[in-house]
Amino acid sequence: MELAVQFGISAVPTILVFKGGEVVERIAGYKDKSELQAVLDNHSS
């Protein structure tokens, strides 16, 4: 519960993408595999 409050999560599912210890993307709600892969590819180095 504390983490949900800390990161402002109000919907399930919610995925937070971290890079360098910071949240760089917030995804709320259902996403299919290709959508999730595109987000991860966008933030990978």
Stockholm file with secondary structure:
# STOCKHOLM 1.0

chainA/1-45         MELAVQFGISAVPTILVFKGGEVVERIAGYKDKSELQAVLDNHSS
#=GR chainA/1-45 SS CHHHHHHTCCSSSEEEEEETTEEEEEEESCCCHHHHHHHHHHHCC
#=GC SS_cons        CHHHHHHTCCSSSEEEEEETTEEEEEEESCCCHHHHHHHHHHHCC
//
